[in-house]
Amino acid sequence: MQVLHEPGREAQSKSYMWLYRTSGDTNRPIVLYDYQTSRSGSHPKEFLRDFKGFLHTDGWDEYHRKLPGTIQVVGCWAHARRKFDEALSAIPKKDHAGSESLRGKQFCDRLFSLEQTYAKLPADDDFKARYLARLERSNPVMDELFAWAAERAAKDAQPKTLLGIAVRYVLNQRQWLERVLLDGRLELSNNRAERSIKPFVIGRKNWLFSNTPRGADASAMIYSIVETAKENGLNPYDYLVSIFRNAPNLSDSGDVNSLLPWAGKL
């Protein structure tokens, strides 16, 4: 994003809106936007300094090097699939059948297809049925994919070709891609976060920029409130009206719980 009056920076400088959100296994979904001046890994390191648990991300190396040791990064299979899809799109359609790019994509498609069947399994607190199903059915597909990718990398997938990039992405990301097998609550991709950043991206095409850092911070707060309200099934306009009417009458800071999107009376 662009912030026109950022101290010590030119108006054309790039700033960034970071996106944090809960996964799909909670009845209190939260979407948080955080304005920062850069893409430095120091920002999520600070934001998540007290967090312990799993974190879905793309394959950016900063997540693997900068985050606290209490966090286990979980890779995104949608990004892996996208690499093979890009390699497949680069060759003529008549050559798709039987191509190595198609085979790599098909491995990923099998994993996503299996996830659709797991969605029908019982949803207990730790999604144990999904965890066991992944070990039995998804793990062999992953092992086959990694073995195939290693063979391709050793034989004929040139590093600078799109297929070579896809193959090496899968191999380099293996330890994080496999972590989805550790817990049934985990998801195969971080598409949930990808979808949550879209409202901001679409909005940016309309309002174009923020004037000051305070304005950017205010945008982050408003987007967080509105998108979290939507995730909890609330009408954003009605929710904001409720906040504006009731917040001034709160007796102490603890009463703010009555205004949170999952408060019973809302």
N, C-alpha and C positions, 0 to 999 in steps of 0.2 A: 504494500500500500504506500501511498505518498502522503507525507506530512509537510506542509509548506514551511512552517516556522519551527523547526527543530533546532534548538541551540547548538551552534557549532557545526551545522550541516547545511549543505545546499538543498534548495527546495526540490531538486530532481533526485535526491538520494532515495534509495529504497528502504522502506521500513517494513515490518512484518506483523501480522496477526497470527499468534499461535492458537491452536485449538486443543483443548483437553476435554474429555468426556468420559462418562461411565460406559461400561460395556452393557450387553443386553440382558444380564442376569439379575438386574436390580429392579425393585418396584419404586425406586426413587431416582430416576434418570436425571443427570445433570450435564449441561453443556456449558463450558467456560471458554471465553475468549480472553487472550492476554496480549496486550500491545507491547512490542519490543522494537528496538531500533535495528536488530540484526537477526541472522539465523544461527548465531553462536549457540553451541551446546550448553553454554553456561546458563542460559535462560531456563530450559527445562530442569537443569540440575538444581537451580534455586527454587523453582516453582514446586518441584517434587521432593524437596529435601526431607520431608517427614513422611513420605509415602513408602509403604512396604507392600510388595506384591508384584503382579504381572502388569506389563505395559505393552499394549499393541502399538507397533510403529511400522513405518516403511524401513527400508534397508540403509538409511543414512548412517554413516559411520560414527557421527557425533553421538548418537544414542548409545552406541556400544562402548564408547570411550569415556564419556563425561558423566553418565548418570550414576547415582549412588549405588553401592553394592547391595542395598536392600531391594533393588528393583531387578526383576527378570524380564528382559525385553523379549517379546514374542513377535516373530517375523510375519510378513504379510504374503500369503500365497496369491493374492490378486496381483501384486506387483510382479511376482515370478511369472504368472500366466501372461501378463501384459508383455513381458519381454519376448516370449515365444510368439505371441500374436503379432508383434511388430516384425519379427523375423519372417513370419508366414506372409504377412502383407507385402513384403518386399519382393516376393517371387511371383511369377505369373500364376494365375489361378489354375491353369492346365497342369502345373507342376506341383500343386498342393498335395494331391493324393500320394501317399508313400514318402513324403518328404520328412526329414528329421525335425524340421520346425513344427510340422503338424503333430508329430509324435510327442514332442515335448509339451505342446499345448494340450494334447489329449490326456496326458498324465494329470495335469492340473484340473482338467475338466472332470476327470473321474473323482478327484478328491472333492470338488464342489458338489458333484452329483450325490456322493455319499452323504455329505452334510445335509442335504435335503431330506434324506431318509432318517437321519438322526433327529431331525426336528420333531419327529413324531414320537420319540422315546419319552418316557416319564421324566418330568422336570423336578427332581428332588433338589435339596439345597446345594449339593455339589455336582449335580448332573453326572452321577456315577455311571448310569447306563450309557450315556454318550461317551464318557471316558473309556469304558470297556469296549464299546463298539469301534472306537477309533483305533485302539490297540489291535483289535482283531482284523479290521478291514482296511483302515486308512494307512496304518503303519507299513504293511507290505507294499502298497502302491508307492509310498514315499521311498522305501528302500529300493524298489525297482527303478524309480526315477533317478535317484542319486547314482546308482550303479551305471545306468545308461548315460547320464551326464558325464561321469568320470571317463567312461569309454570314449564318448564323443570328444571330450577335451583332449584326450591323449592321442586320438587318431586324426580327425578331419575337421573339427570345428575351429577355424582360425580365430584368434583372439579378437580381431578387429571387425569381424563380420557380425551381423545382427544375431545369428545363431550362436556364434562364439560368445558374444556378450551375454546372451540368455543362459547358456550353459554354465558359464563361470559365475553368473549372478546366483544361480541355484546352489552351486557348490560352495561359494564364499559365504552364503547366507544359511547354510545347512543347520548350524547349531541353533539358530534362532527360529528357522522355519519348523524344525522338529519339536519345538517347545509346546506347540499346540496340543501335543500328546500328553502333556503333564497334568492337565486339569480339565475336567469336562465343562467347566464354565468358560473356557477360552474359545475364541472364534478363529476361523480359518484366515480371516483377513482383517485389516483395519478399515474396511469400507464404511463402517459406521461413522468413523471420524471424517472420512473423505466426504460423506454426504452432509455432515454437520457443518463443514466449512463453506459449502455451496451458497447458503443464504447470504453470507458475507461477500463472497465473490460476485454474486449477482447484484447485490446492493452497490458494490464498489463501481460497477459499470454505470450506475446512475448518479451517485454523488461524487465520484471521481477522486476525492482527496479529503483529508482532514486538515484543518487550518493549523492546529497546535497539538502538542502532545496531550494536553488536557482533553482536547476534543477526541483524540484517538482513544484515550482511556475511557472516556464517557461512552464512545461507540462500543467498546469492548463490554462495558457493563450492561448497556441496553441490549445488545445482541445476546449476552448471556442470560438475561432475565427472560427475554421474549422466546428464545429457542428452548430454554428449559421449560417454560410454561407449555409450549407446544408439545414437547416430549412427554409431558405429564397429562396431555389431553385437555388442557385449558385453552379457552379463547384468549389470545394475548391481549386484546384490547380490554376485555372485561377484567382480566387479571391486573393490568396496569391501573385501571380505575379503582379496583379494590385496594391496591397498595396505596395509591394517592389519598384515598379516603381514610384509611385506617392507620397508616404509619404515623401520622402526626399525633395520634392519640395513645400510642404505646407508652406504658409507664416506665419500662426499663428495657435494656437491650435484649434481655432474655425473651421478651414477648415477640421478638421477630419470628420465632418459630411458627406463630399463628398465621404468618403471611407467606410461608414457604409453599411452593407449588403442590406439595403432597399433604398439606394440612387438611384434616378431615372436612371442615366446614366449607372449604373451597370446592 
